[in-house]
Amino acid sequence: MADARPFVNRPNVHYRVPMRPTPAAAPSPSSAMPAKVARRLAAAQYPVTVRLPDGESASFGEPPRLEVIVHNGQGLRAIGSLDEMSIVDAYLNGDLDLVGDLVTGMDLRNLLSDISPWTKAWTFIQPALLGRRRLNPGWVAKHYDSENVQIFGIDQEYQVYTPGLYLDDADSLEEGAGRKLEFAYRALNLAAGAAVLDVGCGWGGFARYCARRGVEYTGISLSRHQLGFANARLADEKLEADLRYQDFFDFEPGRQFDAISLMGSIEELSDYQAVFSRLNRWLKPGGLVYLDFAAVDRRFGVASFVTKYVWPGAFRMVHMPSFTAALGEVEFDIVEIRNDRRNYHLWAKGGYERWMSRHDEIVAACDERTWRLIRLLMAGTAHLMSGDSTWATAYRVVLERRATPALGGASARLFDAARLAVNDPH
């Protein structure tokens, strides 16, 4: 997931704000709304109320869709800085709270700066000093070795951590996940006896889907927590699949596969030439590759808080010109490429709403800070892929390792059949 309708309007769901105790004090100039913040909020045309530590409040537009509750001086300094990372830190630390429609409230990011030069520079300096392969396990573990807490906010059947396919805006996460896996399975032309490699196999949803259908499945991951969960689910269902703790760039399968899947994993690989070179070696002629991913129009642009707290290191949303240029270095054909932005938004929106509704369970399983961090991630992602933002998009792509024109035509027809079989109008 890279960076929901209003939570405050959802019936039968209540969010208790964990207020920090603030010592009583007489109002002072230092507790007043910073003038530059007031000016920017007044010009933003987004209805928000800011409640200050001295009990005063200021509203900009009615009715407010978001309340910013500032508990103390640290929180006030953070909003006064108009620096995104400072505000994120204040929210994670409980120095301020964000109550209401945080998804549309992400519009207010346009008022903030996101400089953090050291955070951004370190993503290039660190691998140059220590080597990417040495760092990859820690980078992946940063987000994914979290006792599988993310499962609270995703579908409960397959635990798919990438967008589903939604025929209707009201489809559940479970419906979207099942439809997405069916689509990928058909697009890869899988059947009993076929061999598939899944790069970044997550919590094993596609492993179970394939194993139930007699596919020879190999999955690789650098998350021990995810692998533990995935293997336990396979054992519960008495299903066979080969799941390995393995870095993509060190993997040497010693064989070729009929198909390869990268669901939401190429963002963490990002060296497209190296990725396609390896896929080319691992895939049989005429074999198919399925990818889905978030994409941007610029080479770099990951929010600093995502780099610092979620996906450090080489994580990048896909830069399509670089992606297609690297593709031209190997013998792959693009069978089809489809925009996935709507699905990405609906998946993140659904995940955000589910995460909000399960606040107490999540905090009991981990802590308030983790709940807040993933809340920010889900809200930011839902907004990023919504109609209120034009900054990013998403794609589903099917590639074929070039063989003969006849095979190429067959793969294109298979992809059309896959699309029609799941009634996907998007």
C-alpha positions in Angstrom: 0.0 0.0 0.0 1.5 3.1 -0.8 -0.1 6.8 0.9 -13.3 6.4 2.8 -15.9 8.2 3.2 -16.3 10.2 6.3 -15.7 8.0 9.4 -17.6 10.5 11.6 -20.8 9.8 9.6 -20.6 6.0 9.9 -23.4 4.7 12.1 -22.8 2.5 15.1 -19.0 3.2 15.1 -17.5 5.3 17.8 -13.9 6.5 18.1 -12.7 7.5 21.5 -10.0 10.2 21.3 -7.2 9.3 23.8 -6.7 12.8 25.2 -3.4 13.7 26.8 -3.8 15.4 30.1 -2.7 19.0 29.9 -1.8 21.0 33.0 -4.1 24.0 33.5 -2.5 27.2 32.5 -3.6 30.8 31.8 -3.8 31.6 28.1 -0.6 33.0 26.7 0.5 34.2 23.2 2.4 30.9 22.8 -0.9 29.0 23.0 -2.6 30.9 20.3 -3.2 29.8 16.7 -0.1 30.7 14.7 -1.0 33.5 12.3 0.5 31.8 9.2 -1.5 28.6 10.0 -4.7 30.5 10.2 -4.0 32.3 6.9 -3.4 29.0 5.1 -6.4 27.3 6.6 -8.6 30.2 5.7 -7.4 30.0 2.1 -7.6 26.2 1.8 -11.4 25.9 1.4 -11.5 22.7 3.5 -13.8 22.8 6.5 -11.7 22.1 9.6 -11.7 23.1 13.3 -8.5 23.4 15.3 -8.9 23.1 19.1 -6.0 24.6 21.1 -4.5 23.6 24.4 -6.0 26.6 26.2 -9.5 25.5 25.3 -10.0 28.0 22.5 -10.9 26.8 19.0 -10.9 28.2 15.5 -13.1 27.0 12.7 -12.5 27.4 9.0 -15.7 26.5 7.1 -18.8 24.8 8.4 -19.6 22.1 9.2 -16.0 20.9 9.9 -15.1 17.6 8.3 -12.0 17.2 10.4 -11.0 18.4 13.9 -7.4 18.9 14.9 -7.1 18.7 18.6 -3.9 20.1 19.9 -3.1 18.8 23.4 0.1 20.7 24.4 3.0 22.9 23.3 4.6 20.1 21.3 1.5 19.7 19.2 1.1 23.5 18.8 4.7 23.8 17.6 4.2 21.0 15.2 1.2 22.6 13.4 3.0 25.9 13.5 5.9 24.4 11.6 3.6 23.5 8.7 6.1 20.6 8.3 4.4 17.2 7.4 6.9 15.1 9.3 6.7 17.2 12.5 2.9 16.9 12.4 3.1 13.1 11.8 5.4 12.8 14.8 3.1 14.9 17.0 0.1 12.7 16.0 2.0 9.4 16.6 3.1 10.7 20.0 -0.4 11.8 21.0 0.5 15.5 21.1 -2.4 16.1 18.8 -5.4 14.2 17.5 -7.1 14.1 14.1 -10.8 13.3 14.5 -13.3 12.9 11.6 -12.8 12.4 7.9 -9.1 12.0 7.7 -9.3 10.7 4.1 -10.6 14.0 2.6 -8.6 15.8 5.3 -5.5 14.7 3.5 -6.3 17.7 1.2 -4.6 19.7 3.9 -1.2 18.1 3.0 -1.1 20.7 0.2 -0.5 23.3 2.9 2.5 21.5 4.3 6.2 21.1 3.3 7.9 17.7 3.1 11.6 18.5 3.0 13.4 16.0 5.3 16.5 16.0 3.2 18.4 13.6 5.4 15.6 11.0 5.3 15.5 11.1 1.6 19.2 11.2 1.0 19.8 8.3 3.4 17.8 6.0 1.1 20.6 6.4 -1.5 23.6 6.8 0.8 22.8 3.7 3.0 22.7 1.1 0.2 25.8 2.6 -1.4 27.7 2.2 1.9 26.3 -1.2 3.1 24.8 -2.8 0.0 21.2 -3.3 -0.9 21.2 -7.1 -0.4 22.4 -6.7 3.2 19.8 -4.1 3.9 16.7 -5.7 2.2 15.7 -8.0 5.1 15.6 -5.1 7.5 13.8 -2.8 5.1 11.0 -5.4 4.6 10.8 -6.3 8.2 10.2 -2.7 9.2 6.6 -2.9 8.0 5.8 -6.6 7.5 7.3 -8.2 10.6 4.7 -6.5 12.8 3.0 -9.6 14.3 0.7 -9.5 11.2 -1.3 -6.6 12.6 -2.2 -5.3 9.1 -4.6 -8.3 8.8 -7.1 -6.4 10.9 -7.6 -3.9 8.0 -7.7 -6.2 5.0 -9.9 -9.0 3.7 -10.3 -12.0 6.0 -10.4 -14.8 3.4 -7.2 -14.3 1.5 -5.4 -11.5 3.4 -4.6 -9.7 0.1 -2.5 -6.6 0.7 -3.0 -5.2 -2.8 -6.1 -3.8 -4.5 -9.0 -6.1 -5.2 -11.3 -5.8 -8.2 -14.6 -4.1 -7.4 -17.6 -4.2 -9.8 -19.5 -2.0 -7.4 -18.4 0.7 -5.0 -20.2 -1.2 -2.2 -18.4 -4.5 -2.8 -16.7 -5.9 0.3 -12.9 -6.3 0.7 -13.5 -10.1 0.6 -15.4 -9.9 -2.8 -12.7 -7.7 -4.3 -9.9 -10.0 -3.1 -11.5 -13.2 -4.4 -12.2 -11.5 -7.8 -8.7 -10.2 -8.0 -7.1 -13.6 -7.4 -9.4 -15.2 -10.0 -8.4 -12.5 -12.5 -4.7 -13.1 -11.9 -5.1 -16.8 -12.0 -6.8 -16.7 -15.4 -4.6 -14.0 -16.8 -1.6 -16.2 -16.0 -3.2 -19.1 -17.8 -2.8 -21.3 -14.7 -4.2 -24.8 -14.3 -3.5 -28.0 -12.4 0.1 -28.9 -13.0 1.3 -25.5 -14.0 4.3 -24.0 -12.1 4.0 -20.4 -10.8 6.5 -18.2 -8.8 4.9 -15.5 -6.6 7.4 -12.7 -5.7 6.4 -11.3 -2.3 3.9 -13.9 -1.4 2.6 -12.0 1.7 0.1 -13.9 3.9 -0.3 -16.7 1.4 -3.7 -15.8 -0.2 -2.6 -16.6 -3.7 -0.7 -19.6 -2.5 -3.9 -21.1 -1.1 -5.9 -20.1 -4.1 -3.4 -21.9 -6.4 -2.8 -24.9 -4.2 -6.5 -25.6 -4.0 -6.5 -25.9 -7.8 -3.4 -28.2 -8.1 -0.9 -25.5 -9.2 2.7 -26.1 -8.3 3.3 -22.9 -6.3 6.6 -21.3 -5.2 6.5 -18.1 -3.1 9.4 -16.0 -1.8 9.3 -13.3 0.9 11.6 -11.5 3.4 8.9 -11.4 6.1 9.2 -14.2 8.7 5.9 -13.1 10.3 4.0 -13.3 7.0 5.6 -16.7 6.1 4.7 -18.1 9.5 1.1 -17.1 9.0 1.0 -18.3 5.4 2.5 -21.7 6.3 0.1 -22.1 9.2 -2.9 -21.5 7.0 -1.6 -23.9 4.4 -1.2 -26.6 7.1 -4.7 -26.0 8.4 -6.1 -26.7 5.0 -3.6 -29.5 4.3 -2.4 -27.7 1.1 1.0 -28.0 -0.5 3.1 -25.0 -1.5 6.8 -24.1 -1.3 7.2 -20.9 0.6 10.8 -19.6 1.2 12.5 -16.9 3.1 14.4 -15.5 0.2 15.6 -12.2 -1.2 14.5 -11.7 -4.8 18.0 -10.5 -5.9 19.6 -13.6 -4.4 17.0 -16.1 -5.5 18.3 -18.8 -7.9 15.5 -21.3 -8.6 17.5 -23.5 -10.9 14.4 -23.9 -13.1 11.9 -22.0 -15.2 8.2 -21.3 -14.4 5.1 -21.2 -16.5 4.1 -17.9 -14.9 5.3 -15.3 -12.4 3.2 -13.0 -10.2 4.3 -9.8 -8.6 1.3 -8.4 -6.7 2.4 -5.1 -5.2 6.0 -6.2 -4.8 7.8 -4.4 -7.6 7.6 -1.1 -5.7 10.0 -2.6 -3.2 12.4 -3.9 -5.9 12.6 -0.7 -8.0 15.7 -1.7 -10.1 13.6 -2.6 -13.1 16.4 -3.7 -15.4 17.7 -6.2 -12.8 14.1 -7.3 -12.1 13.2 -8.0 -15.8 16.6 -9.6 -16.4 15.9 -12.1 -13.7 12.3 -12.7 -14.7 13.5 -13.4 -18.2 15.8 -16.1 -17.0 13.1 -17.7 -14.7 10.2 -17.7 -17.2 9.6 -20.2 -20.0 9.2 -18.8 -23.5 5.6 -17.8 -23.9 5.2 -17.6 -20.1 3.2 -14.8 -18.5 3.9 -12.3 -15.8 1.2 -10.5 -13.8 2.0 -7.3 -11.9 -0.1 -4.7 -10.1 1.4 -1.6 -8.5 1.0 2.1 -7.6 2.7 4.5 -10.1 3.8 8.1 -10.3 4.9 10.4 -13.1 8.2 11.3 -11.4 11.1 9.2 -10.5 11.1 9.9 -6.7 8.3 11.2 -4.6 7.6 8.9 -1.6 6.4 10.9 1.4 9.1 11.2 4.1 6.9 9.7 6.8 6.4 6.6 4.6 10.2 6.3 4.1 10.9 6.8 7.8 8.1 4.7 9.4 6.7 2.2 6.8 8.8 1.3 3.8 12.4 2.5 4.1 15.2 2.1 1.7 14.5 1.3 -2.0 10.7 1.5 -1.9 9.4 3.5 -4.9 6.1 3.8 -6.6 6.7 2.8 -10.2 7.9 5.4 -12.6 6.3 4.2 -15.8 8.9 5.7 -18.3 11.7 3.9 -16.4 9.5 0.7 -16.2 8.8 0.6 -19.9 12.4 1.5 -20.9 13.7 -1.4 -18.8 11.1 -3.7 -20.4 12.6 -2.9 -23.8 15.9 -4.4 -22.7 14.4 -7.9 -22.5 12.2 -10.0 -24.8 8.9 -9.3 -23.2 5.6 -8.2 -24.9 3.0 -6.2 -23.1 -0.2 -8.3 -23.4 -2.3 -5.7 -21.7 -2.1 -2.8 -19.3 -5.1 -1.5 -17.5 -5.6 1.4 -15.1 -6.3 0.2 -11.5 -6.7 3.5 -9.8 -10.4 3.1 -8.9 -9.7 -0.3 -7.4 -6.8 1.0 -5.4 -8.9 3.8 -4.0 -11.8 1.5 -3.0 -9.4 -1.1 -1.5 -7.6 1.6 0.6 -10.9 3.2 1.6 -12.4 -0.1 2.7 -9.2 -0.9 4.6 -9.3 2.5 6.3 -12.9 2.0 7.4 -12.3 -1.5 8.7 -9.1 -0.3 10.5 -11.2 2.5 12.2 -13.9 0.2 13.3 -11.5 -2.3 14.9 -9.5 0.3 16.9 -9.9 -1.4 20.3 -8.9 -4.9 19.0 -5.9 -3.5 17.2 -4.6 -1.5 20.2 -5.0 -4.6 22.4 -2.9 -6.6 19.9 -0.2 -3.9 19.5 -0.4 -0.3 20.6 -2.0 3.0 19.9 1.0 4.3 18.0 0.9 1.5 15.5 -2.8 2.0 15.0 -2.2 5.7 14.3 0.6 5.0 11.9 -1.4 2.6 9.7 -4.4 4.9 10.0 -2.3 7.6 8.4 -1.0 5.2 5.7 -4.5 4.0 4.8 -6.1 7.4 4.8 -3.2 8.8 2.7 -3.4 6.0 0.2 -7.2 6.3 -0.2 -6.9 10.0 -0.8 -3.9 9.6 -3.2 -6.0 7.4 -5.5 -9.2 9.4 -5.1 -10.7 12.1 -7.3 -9.3 14.7 -5.0 -5.7 13.9 -6.0 -4.0 13.7 -9.4 -0.6 12.9 -7.9 -0.5 9.1 -8.5 -2.2 6.2 -10.2 -2.1 2.4 -10.4 -1.9 -0.3 -13.0 -2.4 -4.0 -13.7 -0.1 -5.3 -16.3 0.3 -8.7 -18.0 3.6 -9.5 -19.8 4.6 -12.4 -22.0 8.1 -13.7 -22.6 8.3 -13.4 -26.3 8.1 -16.7 -28.2 6.2 -16.8 -31.5 3.4 -14.6 -32.9 1.0 -17.5 -32.5 1.7 -17.8 -28.8 1.5 -14.1 -28.4 -1.9 -14.0 -29.9 -3.0 -16.9 -27.7 -1.9 -15.1 -24.5 -3.7 -11.9 -25.5 -6.9 -14.0 -26.1 -6.4 -15.7 -22.7 -6.2 -12.3 -21.0 -9.4 -11.2 -22.7 -11.1 -14.3 -21.5 -9.8 -13.7 -18.0 -11.2 -10.2 -18.0 -14.5 -11.2 -19.3 -14.8 -14.2 -17.0 -14.8 -12.0 -13.9 -17.1 -9.4 -15.5 -14.5 -6.7 -15.0 -15.7 -3.4 -16.7 -12.7 -1.5 -15.5 
